[in-house]
Structure formats: C-alpha cells, structure tokens
C-alpha cells in the first residue's frame, strides 16, 4: 500500500500554491451566510490573515462570530458617538453612557475568540509563520531569477 507523500513546504509546487492562495477568497462553511455587504467586507478583512488552505471549518464558524461582533461594536460605537460618553440621568446628574460598558463587553468577547483561533498570534503559529511577509520577497526573487522578460 503506498502512502500519500506530503509536499515539502520548500518545494516549488508548495511555494506556488501558497503564493496563489494569498489572494484566494475564503468562503464561509455550509450553514453560514454573509447577509450584508458590510459582513462580506469584514469577513474578507479577517479571513485574509491566513492562507485559504489553513482555515478549518470550526475556525470559520468562529470567524463568523467575530464578524458579527465587529458589526455590533461598530453600530454601538456610532450610537455612542452620537450620544456622547456622558449622559444626564433624570435628576440631571452626569453618568457614564451604558453603551461604553456594552462595547467593552463585546470587544472583550471578540478578542477572546480571536485569541482562541490565534488570529493575532502569527509569530507562534506554524501555519502562518512568515508566510504572508515572505510572499513579496518570493515574488521579487522570482522576478530576479526569471529568464522571462518582465514588464518594467
């Protein structure tokens, strides 16, 4: 019985695959629907933190939660900007706007989920370590080493 051989991360085939997947859109898993243009935009912004091939379905489900929380944060922040951070109660005493606490709670929840799927910890994640920053370097190196004429 033959084993499937995994491509070495330094092989030309794997490097080309990684290079092209940097620009690949990550689609939500089955059962997840991006309903608004804002959701689609935020999804794209967050999903590009990894190569498309490195996303697992469970990570994408959590990413959808992150997107939803981000939309809520933005909506509440707009309300807070209109109302101000300090409100007056019925007695005329200045009090903190409760939206400050709501935004803080939602932001903390969002950051917990981001941490759980390591979106902000690329330095220690072997799937993403030095992948995206090296793509520009690899492209420049390919241009230098290429025998093909490149447009200037």
C-alpha positions, 0 to 999 in steps of 0.5 A: 500500500503506498502512502500519500507523500506530503509536499515539502513546504520548500518545494516549488509546487508548495511555494506556488500554491501558497503564493496563489492562495494569498489572494484566494477568497475564503468562503464561509462553511455550509450553514453560514451566510454573509447577509450584508455587504458590510459582513462580506467586507469584514469577513474578507478583512479577517479571513485574509490573515491566513492562507485559504488552505489553513482555515478549518471549518470550526475556525470559520464558524468562529470567524463568523462570530467575530464578524458579527461582533465587529458589526455590533461594536461598530453600530454601538460605537456610532450610537455612542458617538452620537450620544456622547460618553456622558449622559444626564440621568433624570435628576440631571446628574452626569453618568457614564453612557451604558453603551461604553460598558456594552462595547467593552463587553463585546470587544472583550468577547471578540478578542477572546475568540480571536485569541482562541483561533490565534488570529493575532498570534502569527509569530507562534503559529506554524501555519502562518509563520512568515508566510504572508511577509515572505510572499513579496520577497518570493515574488521579487526573487522570482522576478530576479531569477526569471529568464522571462522578460518582465514588464518594467 
